Amino acid sequence: MPAADSSQTISDALHTATTMLSRTSPSARLDAELLLEHVTGLSRTAFRSAPERQLPPKAGWSYQQLIKRRLQGEPVAYIRGQQEFWSLLLEVTPAVLIPRPETELVVERALAHSAKDAAIDVADLGTGSGAIAVAIAHERPAARLVAVDASKPALEIAMRNLARLQVANVTLLHGSWFAPLEGRRFDLVVSNPPYIASEDPDLAPDVRRNEPGMALISGRTGLEAIEHIVGTAPDHLAPGGWLILEHGWKQAPAVSDLLVRAGFSHVTSHTDLAGHQRVTEGSWMADSG
């Protein structure tokens, strides 16, 4: 990337960065804008309204460094240290999976099964950055949430997100899936567990290289974590409680079958904005087992 000078404009910087990033990123222009936004403190709207605004030399140098990191495959969210989810800005680091838009469907389904002022009990398994728990807590302030993760570094990020967003109705617990929740039952159990097979050729190299493997890879089939959650969820769901699971775009039939065979009713898969069946849910009735 050419050295920045005092005459470089926002338009020049974005054009150069977009051209370079287009070789490796399918979202080159967006990446360039998000990174320049991070460096300058200006909004993307400001870029469009004043494209000939001069870029301060120090900002230009910092921008070059961030573009280099992106060219090496580092995700924009990790470079910026933040990612928006459910219109909430979350801190993210390589200790946690980057929250993705399709995961908002888990939140939507949880809200569909709970009234605005309901004092329900909710468990979020494998919370990572806390994205799902924070979003539900934000929308359901009377709910009592417990968010569990096996990674202590991930829980530290979740704790900082709870504090910064002033979320008071989420408790964080360290442990694997339901292990820290012995003897407790919930009205809703939600999870975005690892669901990628260890040898899945569709997993992007940059994702495999940069994001935490334990949050991505479930095992040989990709269904190991989901199988465990489905098998143990009945011991932790109140009668009529719902289990809501995110999964891979090809896994809806297998996840539905697991839920039906485990005794869940009203098993339904829901489609994300890309048209993929991404979330499957089931209800545990009092007479199911």
C-alpha positions in Angstrom: 0.0 0.0 0.0 1.5 3.4 -1.0 2.8 5.5 1.9 0.2 7.9 3.2 1.0 11.6 2.9 -0.8 14.7 4.1 -2.6 15.1 0.8 -4.2 11.7 0.8 -8.0 11.9 1.0 -10.5 9.5 2.5 -11.6 8.6 -1.0 -8.0 7.8 -2.0 -7.3 5.7 1.0 -10.5 3.7 0.6 -9.9 3.2 -3.1 -6.4 1.9 -2.6 -7.3 -0.4 0.3 -10.3 -1.8 -1.5 -8.2 -2.6 -4.6 -5.7 -4.4 -2.5 -8.2 -6.3 -0.4 -10.2 -7.4 -3.4 -7.5 -9.9 -4.1 -8.3 -11.9 -0.9 -11.6 -10.7 0.5 -15.1 -11.0 -0.9 -16.1 -8.0 1.1 -13.2 -5.7 0.3 -15.0 -2.4 0.3 -16.8 -3.1 3.6 -13.6 -4.3 5.2 -11.8 -1.1 4.0 -14.5 1.1 5.4 -14.8 -0.7 8.7 -11.0 -0.5 9.3 -10.9 3.2 8.3 -13.8 3.9 10.6 -11.8 2.2 13.4 -8.7 4.3 12.7 -10.3 7.7 12.3 -13.3 7.5 14.6 -15.4 8.7 11.7 -18.6 6.9 10.6 -19.0 5.3 7.2 -21.7 7.9 6.6 -19.1 10.6 7.1 -16.9 8.9 4.5 -19.6 9.2 1.9 -20.6 12.7 2.8 -17.0 14.1 2.7 -14.9 11.8 0.6 -12.3 14.5 -0.2 -11.6 15.1 3.5 -7.9 14.9 4.2 -6.7 11.9 6.1 -4.3 12.8 9.0 -0.8 11.3 8.3 -0.8 9.3 11.6 -4.2 7.8 10.7 -2.9 6.9 7.2 0.0 5.0 8.7 -2.2 3.2 11.2 -4.6 2.3 8.4 -1.8 0.7 6.4 -0.9 -1.6 9.3 -4.5 -2.7 9.7 -4.8 -3.4 5.9 -1.7 -5.5 6.1 -3.2 -7.6 8.9 -6.4 -8.1 6.9 -4.3 -9.1 3.8 -2.8 -11.8 6.0 -6.2 -13.2 6.6 -6.9 -11.8 10.1 -10.7 -11.2 10.5 -11.8 -7.6 10.6 -13.7 -8.2 13.9 -10.4 -9.3 15.6 -8.5 -6.4 14.1 -11.1 -3.9 15.4 -11.6 -5.9 18.6 -15.4 -5.6 18.3 -18.4 -7.0 16.4 -22.0 -5.8 16.2 -24.7 -8.4 17.2 -28.4 -7.6 17.6 -27.5 -3.9 17.3 -25.2 -4.3 20.4 -21.4 -3.7 20.1 -19.5 -6.6 21.6 -15.8 -7.0 22.4 -14.3 -9.9 20.6 -10.8 -11.4 20.6 -9.4 -14.7 19.2 -10.5 -16.3 22.4 -14.1 -16.2 21.1 -16.0 -17.1 18.0 -17.0 -14.0 16.0 -20.8 -13.5 16.3 -22.5 -13.9 13.0 -25.8 -12.5 11.7 -27.4 -16.0 11.3 -27.0 -16.6 15.1 -29.5 -13.7 15.6 -32.1 -16.3 14.6 -31.5 -18.1 17.9 -32.3 -14.9 19.7 -35.4 -14.4 17.6 -36.7 -17.9 18.4 -36.0 -17.4 22.1 -38.0 -14.2 22.1 -40.8 -15.9 20.3 -41.2 -18.3 23.2 -41.1 -15.7 25.9 -43.3 -12.7 26.8 -41.7 -9.3 27.2 -42.1 -9.2 31.0 -41.8 -12.9 31.7 -39.5 -13.9 34.6 -38.3 -17.0 32.9 -35.1 -19.0 33.4 -32.8 -19.3 30.4 -29.5 -21.2 29.9 -27.1 -20.3 27.1 -24.6 -23.1 26.5 -21.2 -22.3 25.0 -21.8 -18.6 25.4 -18.4 -17.4 24.0 -18.5 -13.6 23.9 -22.0 -13.7 25.5 -23.7 -12.6 22.3 -26.9 -14.7 22.6 -27.2 -14.2 26.4 -26.7 -10.5 26.2 -29.2 -10.0 23.4 -31.9 -12.1 25.2 -31.2 -10.3 28.4 -31.4 -6.9 26.6 -34.9 -7.8 25.3 -36.2 -9.7 28.3 -35.0 -7.7 31.4 -37.1 -9.8 33.8 -35.6 -13.1 32.6 -32.9 -14.8 34.6 -30.1 -16.1 32.4 -27.2 -18.4 33.0 -24.4 -18.5 30.4 -21.9 -21.4 30.4 -18.6 -21.9 28.7 -15.8 -24.3 29.0 -13.2 -21.6 28.2 -12.1 -19.2 30.9 -10.7 -16.7 28.5 -14.0 -16.6 26.7 -15.9 -16.0 29.9 -13.6 -13.1 30.6 -14.7 -11.5 27.3 -18.3 -12.3 28.1 -17.9 -10.7 31.6 -16.5 -7.5 30.0 -19.4 -7.4 27.6 -21.9 -7.7 30.4 -20.2 -4.9 32.3 -19.8 -2.5 29.4 -23.4 -3.0 28.3 -24.7 -2.9 31.9 -26.5 -6.2 31.7 -27.3 -7.3 35.2 -29.5 -10.4 34.7 -26.9 -12.8 33.3 -24.8 -15.1 35.5 -21.6 -16.6 34.0 -20.5 -20.2 34.9 -17.4 -22.1 33.9 -17.9 -25.6 32.7 -18.9 -27.9 29.8 -22.5 -27.7 28.6 -24.9 -28.7 31.5 -22.1 -29.8 33.9 -22.3 -26.6 36.1 -26.1 -26.7 36.0 -26.8 -29.9 37.9 -30.2 -30.0 39.5 -31.4 -26.9 37.7 -34.2 -26.7 35.1 -34.9 -23.9 32.6 -37.8 -22.6 30.5 -35.4 -22.1 27.5 -32.1 -23.6 26.7 -30.3 -22.0 23.7 -27.0 -22.8 22.1 -24.7 -22.2 19.2 -22.4 -25.2 19.8 -19.5 -26.3 17.6 -21.1 -28.1 14.6 -18.4 -28.4 12.0 -16.8 -31.8 11.2 -13.1 -32.0 11.7 -12.4 -32.6 8.0 -15.1 -30.4 6.6 -13.7 -29.0 3.3 -16.2 -26.1 3.3 -14.6 -24.5 6.4 -12.8 -21.4 5.2 -9.0 -21.5 5.8 -9.0 -18.1 7.4 -11.8 -19.2 9.9 -10.0 -22.4 10.7 -6.7 -20.5 11.2 -8.0 -17.6 13.3 -11.1 -18.6 15.3 -11.0 -20.9 18.3 -11.2 -24.5 17.3 -13.2 -25.6 20.3 -16.0 -23.3 19.3 -16.0 -24.5 15.7 -15.1 -28.2 15.5 -17.3 -30.7 17.1 -15.7 -33.9 16.0 -15.7 -36.4 13.1 -19.3 -35.9 12.2 -19.9 -32.4 13.4 -22.9 -33.5 15.4 -21.1 -34.6 18.6 -21.8 -31.5 20.7 -25.4 -31.3 19.5 -26.0 -35.0 20.3 -24.7 -34.5 23.8 -26.9 -31.4 24.4 -30.0 -33.1 23.0 -29.3 -36.2 25.1 -28.9 -34.3 28.4 -31.3 -31.4 27.9 -34.4 -33.2 29.2 -32.9 -33.3 32.7 -32.6 -29.5 32.6 -35.8 -28.4 30.9 -39.0 -27.4 32.8 -42.2 -29.1 31.4 -43.0 -27.3 28.2 -39.5 -25.8 28.0 -37.8 -25.3 24.7 -34.4 -26.3 23.4 -33.1 -24.0 20.5 -30.0 -25.0 18.6 -28.0 -23.4 15.8 -26.5 -25.9 13.4 -24.9 -26.2 10.0 -26.8 -25.4 6.9 -27.0 -29.0 5.9 -27.7 -30.5 9.4 -31.4 -29.6 9.9 -32.7 -33.1 9.1 -30.2 -34.8 11.4 -30.8 -32.4 14.2 -34.6 -32.7 13.9 -34.2 -36.5 14.0 -32.1 -36.3 17.1 -34.8 -34.2 18.9 -37.7 -36.4 17.8 -35.9 -39.6 18.9 -35.1 -38.0 22.3 -38.8 -37.3 22.8 -39.1 -33.7 21.9 -42.3 -32.4 20.4 -43.1 -29.5 18.0 -39.7 -30.0 16.4 -39.3 -27.3 13.8 -36.4 -25.9 11.7 -36.2 -22.2 10.9 -34.6 -20.5 7.9 -31.9 -17.7 8.1 -31.7 -14.7 5.8 -29.6 -16.7 3.3 -32.4 -19.2 2.9 -30.7 -22.0 4.9 -32.3 -24.0 7.7 -30.0 -22.8 10.5 -31.9 -23.2 13.8 -33.9 -26.2 15.0 -36.1 -26.2 18.1 -38.2 -28.6 20.1 -40.3 -28.6 23.2 -40.0 -30.9 26.2 -43.4 -31.7 27.4 -44.3 -33.0 30.9 -45.4 -36.4 29.5 -42.4 -36.7 27.1 -40.5 -38.9 29.4 
